[in-house]
Amino acid sequence: MSPQTDTQYLLRRRPPQEKLVDVGFRNLAVVLASMVAIVLLSILVVVFWGGLESMGRYGWTFLVTSNWNPVDDEYGAGAAIYGTLVTSLLSLLIAVPLGVGTAIFITENIIPRNIRNVIGLMVELLAAIPSVVLGLWAIFVMEPFIRPLLELLYTLFSWLPFFSSPPMGPGTLPAVLILVVMILPIITAIARDSLNQVPMKLRQAAYGVGTTRWGAIMNVMLPAAVSGIVGGVMLALGRAMGETMAVTMIIGNSNNFSFSLLAPGNTIASMLANQFGEADGSQVSSLMYAAFVLIIMTLAVNIFAQWIVKRLSLKY
């Protein structure tokens, strides 16, 4: 009798009480999973319905224009969409090497285990700091500290569109840096867990054929853990796109479109936080339209992440 047949035989011979518990657990799991899907769909429907008026009035031009004028009843979220994409992608560009490098440093036997545990705990505690506290820190500590560097960038590279405006305080680049601080613990924690789950036999086999520590990390550890690391990176990207309070406090909240990273900017989340409380009429519908765009962008990121993780899992 094969092992599969043995398993099926044992399942049939279980007492009726155990079968009843299994059926109840399965039904409960289905109900809870369905509730998650229902909540997600209800949010999509409510936001879509709220923005239907602006969708019919502005159409696709809402996504590429930046004129946000409640007095004349003219709205466009182009600057906010651009700010959301720029701040999220640039923060990811900085945070990924820092987070993965920190995870490698924590998991490898480079320093004593007690020190590595303390560093890992500090990184995890960084994720527990409220975003409003990080926003205050960015305003009163980080921005004055990096202002000389921003002025130097403007002095040396003002001929480039990305540094073409003088730093005035809050701006897009400070928002990028505060997002790096916020998403760094996510990338580090997930990358560390992914590296810890790599079987020790793989590392020992790499050392057995004569590779170095760096060779084992680059050719064995990272390829084996790449699916989990990519999933953590995409999760961090979704967090960066939806971050509200810290970005609202440091980005400047300007709807004027500018390629310069030193100029004040805006994101969809910060625009919603600033204007939704006092909005009425068509402005509410336009904000709902912008919120629907943000939801679609976030869902697209998660679907893309699932596709990448699946492909990498099959590859490795």
RODO-2510 file (C-alpha; in nm, 4 decimals, decimal comma):
residues 316
     n   res          X          Y          Z
     1     m     0,0000     0,0000     0,0000
     2     s     0,1428     0,3391    -0,1011
     3     p     0,1901     0,6244     0,1498
     4     q    -0,0877     0,8227    -0,0183
     5     t    -0,3265     0,5304     0,0150
     6     d    -0,2292     0,4916     0,3824
     7     t    -0,3067     0,8577     0,4449
     8     q    -0,6465     0,8342     0,2779
     9     y    -0,7259     0,5202     0,4763
    10     l    -0,6380     0,6885     0,8068
    11     l    -0,8462     0,9921     0,7168
    12     r    -1,1492     0,7707     0,6513
    13     r    -1,1016     0,5884     0,9832
    14     r    -1,1014     0,9065     1,1933
    15     p    -1,3768     0,9476     1,4551
    16     p    -1,6836     1,1486     1,3460
    17     q    -1,5998     1,4199     1,6006
    18     e    -1,2655     1,4892     1,4343
    19     k    -1,4279     1,5009     1,0912
    20     l    -1,6830     1,7507     1,2242
    21     v    -1,4068     1,9696     1,3669
    22     d    -1,2205     1,9620     1,0332
    23     v    -1,5326     2,0606     0,8411
    24     g    -1,6046     2,3427     1,0856
    25     f    -1,2495     2,4728     1,0654
    26     r    -1,2567     2,4616     0,6853
    27     n    -1,5867     2,6500     0,6716
    28     l    -1,4584     2,9077     0,9212
    29     a    -1,1454     2,9630     0,7122
    30     v    -1,3566     3,0077     0,3987
    31     v    -1,5824     3,2602     0,5747
    32     l    -1,2907     3,4642     0,7092
    33     a    -1,1137     3,4666     0,3729
    34     s    -1,4374     3,5694     0,2033
    35     m    -1,4789     3,8557     0,4515
    36     v    -1,1394     3,9931     0,3512
    37     a    -1,2389     3,9840    -0,0153
    38     i    -1,5771     4,1435     0,0630
    39     v    -1,4148     4,4274     0,2598
    40     l    -1,1694     4,4943    -0,0219
    41     l    -1,4421     4,4941    -0,2850
    42     s    -1,6643     4,7178    -0,0734
    43     i    -1,3837     4,9724    -0,0361
    44     l    -1,3286     4,9685    -0,4118
    45     v    -1,6996     5,0114    -0,4815
    46     v    -1,7434     5,2974    -0,2319
    47     v    -1,4399     5,4887    -0,3562
    48     f    -1,5309     5,4265    -0,7211
    49     w    -1,8882     5,5406    -0,6646
    50     g    -1,7720     5,8510    -0,4813
    51     g    -1,5397     5,9500    -0,7659
    52     l    -1,7817     5,8670    -1,0471
    53     e    -1,8810     6,2314    -1,0958
    54     s    -1,5220     6,3459    -1,1468
    55     m    -1,4460     6,0460    -1,3663
    56     g    -1,7280     6,1486    -1,5996
    57     r    -1,6307     6,5166    -1,5953
    58     y    -1,2518     6,4986    -1,6291
    59     g    -1,1866     6,1482    -1,7624
    60     w    -0,8233     6,0588    -1,8254
    61     t    -0,7138     6,4233    -1,8232
    62     f    -0,7457     6,4122    -1,4444
    63     l    -0,4390     6,1880    -1,4359
    64     v    -0,2102     6,4168    -1,6379
    65     t    -0,3140     6,7695    -1,5388
    66     s    -0,2039     6,9437    -1,2186
    67     n    -0,4474     7,2316    -1,1869
    68     w    -0,6156     7,1890    -0,8463
    69     n    -0,8396     7,4928    -0,8001
    70     p    -1,1539     7,4497    -0,5850
    71     v    -1,2591     7,8084    -0,6585
    72     d    -1,2914     7,7462    -1,0331
    73     d    -1,3922     7,3829    -0,9799
    74     e    -1,0956     7,2527    -1,1767
    75     y    -0,9060     6,9482    -1,0566
    76     g    -0,6158     6,7352    -1,1732
    77     a    -0,4002     6,4880    -0,9815
    78     g    -0,1015     6,4713    -1,2158
    79     a     0,1398     6,6343    -0,9693
    80     a     0,0218     6,4108    -0,6837
    81     i     0,0537     6,0943    -0,8936
    82     y     0,4028     6,1989    -1,0040
    83     g     0,5011     6,2746    -0,6440
    84     t     0,3674     5,9384    -0,5255
    85     l     0,5661     5,7466    -0,7861
    86     v     0,8878     5,9475    -0,7464
    87     t     0,9005     5,9379    -0,3668
    88     s     0,8131     5,5671    -0,3540
    89     l     1,0583     5,4514    -0,6204
    90     l     1,3485     5,6678    -0,5009
    91     s     1,3003     5,5598    -0,1403
    92     l     1,2965     5,1983    -0,2574
    93     l     1,6146     5,2564    -0,4577
    94     i     1,7920     5,3698    -0,1404
    95     a     1,6288     5,1343     0,1104
    96     v     1,6735     4,8043    -0,0775
    97     p     2,0556     4,7901    -0,0654
    98     l     2,0539     4,9211     0,2917
    99     g     1,7883     4,6736     0,4067
   100     v     1,9319     4,3687     0,2314
   101     g     2,2843     4,4605     0,3428
   102     t     2,1673     4,4969     0,7007
   103     a     1,9915     4,1597     0,6808
   104     i     2,3095     3,9938     0,5529
   105     f     2,5103     4,1601     0,8291
   106     i     2,2663     4,0343     1,0919
   107     t     2,2415     3,6773     0,9639
   108     e     2,6118     3,6185     0,8929
   109     n     2,8629     3,5435     1,1692
   110     i     3,0553     3,8658     1,1168
   111     i     3,0142     3,9947     1,4716
   112     p     2,9072     3,8223     1,7981
   113     r     2,5492     3,6958     1,8145
   114     n     2,4522     3,9221     2,1061
   115     i     2,5441     4,2339     1,9107
   116     r     2,3615     4,1068     1,6041
   117     n     2,0502     4,0441     1,8120
   118     v     2,0639     4,3995     1,9493
   119     i     2,0955     4,5451     1,6004
   120     g     1,8032     4,3346     1,4770
   121     l     1,5917     4,4462     1,7726
   122     m     1,6725     4,8114     1,7046
   123     v     1,5690     4,7754     1,3410
   124     e     1,2396     4,6171     1,4440
   125     l     1,1757     4,8903     1,7017
   126     l     1,2254     5,1484     1,4278
   127     a     0,9098     5,0132     1,2632
   128     a     0,7136     5,0736     1,5862
   129     i     0,7724     5,4503     1,5877
   130     p     0,4492     5,6317     1,4867
   131     s     0,4654     5,8093     1,1523
   132     v     0,3662     6,1433     1,3082
   133     v     0,6698     6,1217     1,5374
   134     l     0,8924     6,0516     1,2391
   135     g     0,7351     6,3481     1,0634
   136     l     0,8192     6,5784     1,3548
   137     w     1,1735     6,4395     1,3603
   138     a     1,2024     6,5054     0,9878
   139     i     1,0920     6,8676     1,0275
   140     f     1,3006     6,9662     1,3284
   141     v     1,6055     6,7381     1,2991
   142     m     1,6534     6,5768     0,9591
   143     e     1,5681     6,8668     0,7286
   144     p     1,7919     7,1255     0,9040
   145     f     2,0715     6,8661     0,9163
   146     i     2,0618     6,7858     0,5432
   147     r     1,9902     7,1425     0,4248
   148     p     2,3602     7,2217     0,3593
   149     l     2,3815     6,9083     0,1448
   150     l     2,0701     7,0107    -0,0479
   151     e     2,2134     7,3573    -0,1046
   152     l     2,5352     7,1978    -0,2297
   153     l     2,3383     6,9830    -0,4732
   154     y     2,1627     7,2932    -0,6028
   155     t     2,4914     7,4808    -0,6373
   156     l     2,6673     7,2030    -0,8272
   157     f     2,3821     7,0517    -1,0292
   158     s     2,1278     7,3305    -1,0772
   159     w     2,1596     7,2750    -1,4524
   160     l     1,9852     6,9405    -1,4073
   161     p     1,6031     6,9422    -1,3972
   162     f     1,6025     6,7308    -1,0785
   163     f     1,7971     6,9968    -0,8828
   164     s     1,6844     7,3088    -1,0650
   165     s     1,5154     7,4864    -0,7732
   166     p     1,6744     7,6147    -0,4518
   167     p     1,5856     7,4189    -0,1352
   168     m     1,3189     7,6041     0,0600
   169     g     1,2798     7,3606     0,3515
   170     p     1,0156     7,0897     0,3013
   171     g     1,0423     6,9180    -0,0338
   172     t     1,0335     6,5947    -0,2281
   173     l     1,3856     6,4780    -0,1409
   174     p     1,3336     6,5090     0,2385
   175     a     1,0118     6,3101     0,1927
   176     v     1,2107     6,0421     0,0100
   177     l     1,4569     6,0182     0,2974
   178     i     1,1877     5,9873     0,5629
   179     l     1,0245     5,7125     0,3564
   180     v     1,3583     5,5305     0,3541
   181     v     1,3530     5,5335     0,7336
   182     m     0,9969     5,3996     0,7368
   183     i     1,0332     5,1137     0,4881
   184     l     1,3835     5,0061     0,5903
   185     p     1,2604     4,7856     0,8819
   186     i     1,0160     4,6025     0,6532
   187     i     1,2816     4,5154     0,3965
   188     t     1,5372     4,4226     0,6616
   189     a     1,3031     4,2010     0,8644
   190     i     1,1670     4,0065     0,5679
   191     a     1,5100     3,9725     0,4055
   192     r     1,6540     3,8458     0,7351
   193     d     1,3788     3,5867     0,7759
   194     s     1,4223     3,4758     0,4148
   195     l     1,7983     3,4340     0,4599
   196     n     1,7511     3,2438     0,7858
   197     q     1,5211     2,9960     0,6107
   198     v     1,7865     2,8983     0,3570
   199     p     1,9024     2,5435     0,4483
   200     m     2,2412     2,5323     0,6166
   201     k     2,3409     2,2475     0,3843
   202     l     2,3508     2,4872     0,0904
   203     r     2,5979     2,7160     0,2634
   204     q     2,8104     2,4254     0,3814
   205     a     2,8138     2,2803     0,0291
   206     a     2,9311     2,6158    -0,1079
   207     y     3,2144     2,6297     0,1444
   208     g     3,2933     2,2671     0,0679
   209     v     3,3695     2,3435    -0,2977
   210     g     3,6058     2,6219    -0,1949
   211     t     3,3979     2,9379    -0,2304
   212     t     3,4506     3,2444    -0,0120
   213     r     3,1997     3,3979     0,2280
   214     w     3,1132     3,6656    -0,0302
   215     g     3,0763     3,4010    -0,3003
   216     a     2,8449     3,1952    -0,0807
   217     i     2,6300     3,5010    -0,0090
   218     m     2,6043     3,6200    -0,3695
   219     n     2,5803     3,2831    -0,5449
   220     v     2,3938     3,0708    -0,2906
   221     m     2,2216     3,2626    -0,0110
   222     l     2,0686     3,5517    -0,2057
   223     p     1,9450     3,3414    -0,5022
   224     a     1,7841     3,0944    -0,2599
   225     a     1,6097     3,3729    -0,0656
   226     v     1,5339     3,6044    -0,3574
   227     s     1,1611     3,5289    -0,3732
   228     g     1,1081     3,6288    -0,0100
   229     i     1,3283     3,9363    -0,0462
   230     v     1,1378     4,0527    -0,3544
   231     g     0,8094     4,0028    -0,1713
   232     g     0,9344     4,2199     0,1141
   233     v     1,0526     4,4872    -0,1289
   234     m     0,7131     4,5029    -0,2970
   235     l     0,5417     4,5171     0,0416
   236     a     0,7649     4,8110     0,1313
   237     l     0,6773     4,9782    -0,1991
   238     g     0,3085     4,9517    -0,1168
   239     r     0,3756     5,1032     0,2265
   240     a     0,5707     5,3896     0,0702
   241     m     0,2939     5,4662    -0,1794
   242     g     0,0301     5,4827     0,0928
   243     e     0,2255     5,6596     0,3687
   244     t     0,0409     5,9717     0,4801
   245     m     0,1347     6,1587     0,7957
   246     a     0,5141     6,1716     0,7792
   247     v     0,5114     6,2597     0,4089
   248     t     0,2392     6,5211     0,4585
   249     m     0,4486     6,6961     0,7235
   250     i     0,7709     6,7166     0,5205
   251     i     0,6898     6,7176     0,1472
   252     g     0,5551     7,0736     0,1269
   253     n     0,2059     6,9887    -0,0117
   254     s     0,2327     7,1875    -0,3332
   255     n     0,0158     7,0972    -0,6330
   256     n     0,2480     7,2817    -0,8716
   257     f     0,4202     7,0270    -1,0959
   258     s     0,8000     7,0315    -1,0812
   259     f     1,0693     6,7828    -1,1783
   260     s     1,2986     6,9230    -0,9095
   261     l     1,3465     6,7014    -0,6058
   262     l     1,4366     7,0077    -0,3993
   263     a     1,1029     7,1808    -0,4605
   264     p     0,7883     7,1201    -0,2542
   265     g     0,5729     6,8407    -0,3918
   266     n     0,2666     6,6357    -0,3146
   267     t     0,1426     6,2776    -0,3047
   268     i    -0,2053     6,1359    -0,3330
   269     a    -0,2068     6,0316     0,0326
   270     s    -0,0890     6,3717     0,1569
   271     m    -0,3413     6,5492    -0,0671
   272     l    -0,6225     6,3398     0,0795
   273     a    -0,5050     6,4088     0,4355
   274     n    -0,4843     6,7836     0,3773
   275     q    -0,8045     6,8481     0,1867
   276     f    -1,0617     6,5821     0,2629
   277     g    -1,1681     6,7326     0,5962
   278     e    -1,2729     7,0651     0,4406
   279     a    -1,3797     6,9436     0,0959
   280     d    -1,7332     6,9642    -0,0416
   281     g    -1,9102     6,9250    -0,3718
   282     s    -1,6975     6,8319    -0,6698
   283     q    -1,3813     6,8440    -0,4617
   284     v    -1,4959     6,5396    -0,2632
   285     s    -1,5587     6,3500    -0,5851
   286     s    -1,2166     6,4494    -0,7194
   287     l    -1,0485     6,3323    -0,4005
   288     m    -1,2369     6,0036    -0,4259
   289     y    -1,1137     5,9732    -0,7847
   290     a    -0,7567     6,0281    -0,6643
   291     a    -0,8062     5,7719    -0,3868
   292     f    -0,9333     5,5200    -0,6414
   293     v    -0,6219     5,5782    -0,8521
   294     l    -0,4043     5,5163    -0,5452
   295     i    -0,5880     5,1912    -0,4691
   296     i    -0,5419     5,0710    -0,8266
   297     m    -0,1717     5,1579    -0,8136
   298     t    -0,1310     4,9666    -0,4869
   299     l    -0,3214     4,6650    -0,6175
   300     a    -0,1073     4,6669    -0,9311
   301     v     0,2067     4,6638    -0,7159
   302     n     0,0794     4,3677    -0,5135
   303     i    -0,0244     4,1701    -0,8225
   304     f     0,3132     4,2388    -0,9805
   305     a     0,4834     4,1282    -0,6590
   306     q     0,2903     3,8019    -0,6527
   307     w     0,3840     3,7358    -1,0145
   308     i     0,7531     3,8031    -0,9511
   309     v     0,7592     3,5871    -0,6368
   310     k     0,5910     3,3012    -0,8230
   311     r     0,8336     3,3212    -1,1143
   312     l     1,1360     3,3371    -0,8868
   313     s     1,0095     3,0491    -0,6749
   314     l     0,9781     2,8328    -0,9855
   315     k     1,3227     2,9387    -1,1052
   316     y     1,5065     2,8627    -0,7840
***
